[in-house]
Every structure is written in structure tokens, then in C-alpha cells.
Amino acid sequence: MATFRSFCDSLLSTIGLQRPAPNIDALRELCVELLSDVPTADRTGMLMRLEKMRRADDMWHLRGALFDTISRAHGEATARARLVTLDEQLR
């Protein structure tokens, strides 16, 4: 799947059409929303990491930690369902 996406990105770039980079502030807000009902002790560390995020690529590195934080509070099924929204923004 990543290979196909890379191919599509390359093709779009070749013909002069590039996808706009996701808005970093919108991604950060979405993540804060996804964490809104996670206990403060777990949420605080993740919020600090989100503040340091400078590029959309950084979100891919934080995605696993975000999943873990949400799943500790609400279970893996809930974490998976919440991250669908984030994944759509990162495509």
C-alpha cells in the first residue's frame, strides 16, 4: 500500500500536481480532540509531544504513541476507530 501511494505521489509530482501538505495546526487540533476524554495523567505527555510537532511527517512518528495512549484508556478497538480520522487527514 505504501508503495502504491509513493507511486501515486511520484506520478502526481511528475505531471505537476502535488497534494497539499496537511495543515499542522489542524492535525494538532484533531489529536487534542482524539485525546479529550483520556485521563489527564496519560494525556499530558502526549499533548507536550504534539506541541513539538513541526511537520505532518512528525505525526507518523507520534501515531503509535497516540494509539497506545488512547487504547490504555478506552481499548484498542476505540483507538483504532479514532485513528481512522487521523489517517484520512494524513493521506
MARFI-32201 format. One record per residue (C-alpha): residue in one letter; x negated, y, z. Coordinates in steps of 0.25 Angstrom, whole numbers, padded with zeros to 4 digits, always signed. Last residue first. Layout:
BEGIN
AXYZ/...
//
This chain:
BEGIN
R+0013+0043+0013/L+0010+0049+0026/Q+0024+0054+0028/E+0030+0041+0026/D+0021+0034+0036/L+0025+0044+0046/T+0040+0040+0045/V+0037+0026+0045/L+0029+0028+0057/R+0042+0029+0066/A+0046+0015+0061/R+0033+0008+0064/A+0032+0015+0078/T+0047+0010+0081/A+0044-0004+0077/E+0031-0004+0085/G+0037-0001+0098/H+0042+0012+0104/A+0031+0018+0114/R+0019+0010+0110/S+0024+0009+0096/I+0024+0024+0095/T+0010+0026+0100/D+0005+0014+0091/F+0011+0019+0079/L+0005+0033+0081/A-0009+0027+0084/G-0008+0019+0071/R-0003+0032+0063/L-0015+0040+0068/H-0025+0036+0057/W-0014+0038+0047/M-0011+0051+0052/D-0025+0056+0050/D-0022+0055+0035/A-0012+0066+0037/R-0023+0075+0041/R-0026+0083+0053/M-0022+0074+0065/K-0027+0080+0078/E-0013+0083+0083/L-0009+0069+0080/R-0019+0063+0089/M-0014+0072+0100/L+0000+0068+0098/M-0004+0053+0098/G-0011+0055+0112/T+0002+0062+0117/R+0012+0052+0112/D+0007+0040+0121/A+0008+0047+0134/T+0020+0055+0129/P+0029+0043+0127/V+0033+0041+0112/D+0046+0048+0109/S+0040+0059+0100/L+0030+0051+0094/L+0036+0050+0080/E+0039+0065+0081/V+0025+0068+0084/C+0021+0060+0072/L+0030+0067+0063/E+0025+0080+0068/R+0011+0076+0065/L+0015+0071+0051/A+0022+0085+0048/D+0010+0092+0053/I+0001+0084+0044/N+0009+0087+0032/P+0007+0074+0023/A-0003+0077+0011/P+0004+0080-0002/R+0005+0068-0012/Q-0004+0071-0023/L+0000+0072-0038/G-0011+0076-0047/I-0011+0064-0056/T-0023+0057-0050/S-0018+0061-0036/L-0005+0054-0038/L-0012+0042-0043/S-0022+0042-0031/D-0011+0043-0021/C-0003+0032-0028/F-0016+0023-0028/S-0018+0026-0013/R-0004+0023-0010/F-0005+0009-0017/T-0018+0006-0010/A-0011+0010+0003/M+0000+0000+0000/
//
